[in-house]
Amino acid sequence: MISFDAFKKLDFRVAIILEAEKVTGTRNLLRLQVDMGELGKRQIVTGLAQHYSAETLVGMQIIVLANLKPAMFRGVKSEGMLLAAETGKPGDPQYRVVLVVPEQELPAGTPVH
């Protein structure tokens, strides 16, 4: 359990996926370029390649944790984390990973509370 004060430190934002491509030499990783409005453009690396094609992601609005410390994945810098829901366990026929998306179109960078 975390406190409400700790939760308030998390900065969730609406982002628009501008570009998406597979990370060379990997099976699961995609490199996304996203627009976060006033926070600018960011690069996010995600393990969704087996659940979404790069082409289907371009133009989608997603929810991103914007104030996560950058990390490197296979030599590619990731500057945030997108939110997704997972059902089942990897290998199960019902296993799915689904992006968390806004119900309606919103401006890039809109805070999520």
N, C-alpha and C positions, 0 to 999 in steps of 0.2 A: 504494500500500500504506500502511496505517496500522499503528501499533503496537498491541499488545494493551492497553497503558495508555490509548491514545486510544479504543479500542473500549469499554473499561470505563466511560468517561464517558457513553456513550449509555444513556439510561434508557427502555427499552421496557416498556410496560405493557399489560395487557388492559383494554379499555374496552368499554362497552355503549352502543350508539347509542340514545339516548332520543328524539330528534327528527331529522328530515331534511326539507329543503326546497330547492327550486331557488333559486339566487341570481337575483333579478330582473334582467332585461336581459342575461343570459348564456346561452350554449348548453351549456356544459360544467360549470359550477360548482354544487356542492351545499353547503349549510351544514348541518353536523351538530352537534347537542348531544350530548356523550358523558359518561358517568359513569365516572370514573377512581378510584372508591373513595376512599381517604384523601386523594388529590390533588384531590378535588372534581370539579365539573362543568366542562367546557371546551367551547369552540366550535372546530370544525375546518372549514376550507374545503377542498374537494377537487374535482378535475376528473373525477369519475366519472359525471356525469349521462348520458352516452351509453352507459354500460355497466350502470348500476343505476338503477332508479326509486327515488325517495325512499321510497315505501311499503315496498319490499322490504328496505330497510336497517334500518328501525326494529326494535329488539330484537336485532339481530345483535351478536355479540362480535367485536371486531377487535383488532389489535395497533397501538399508537400509540407514536411517539417522543415521549415526554412532556417532555423538557427541551430542545426546539427553541425558539429565540428566536421570539416571536410576530411575525407578518408580516401585512400588509394585502393583500387580493385584491379588487379592484373595490370598495374602501371597506368591506370586511367583514374583521374581525380573525380570524386563524387562530392557535390556541394549541397546535398540535401537528401531526404528520403521520402519517397512517395508512400501513400497509405494504400494497402490492399487487404482484403479479407481472404482467409484461407479456410477451406472446408475439406474434411477428410485428411488422409495422410498420404504423402508421396508414395506412388506405386499403386494405390487403391484406384479402382475404376471411377469412383465418384470424386476423386481429388480434383479440386479447382482452386485457382487463385483469381480473384476478381478485384479490379481497381475500385477504390472508393472515389466517386465522382459527385460533383454538385448536381442537385436535382434540376436546377435551371442554369442557363448560361450566366456567368458573372464576369466582371472585369478581372484581368490578371492581377494578382497581388492582393485580392480581397482577403482580409483576415477571416479565419474560421474560429469560432468560439464554441 
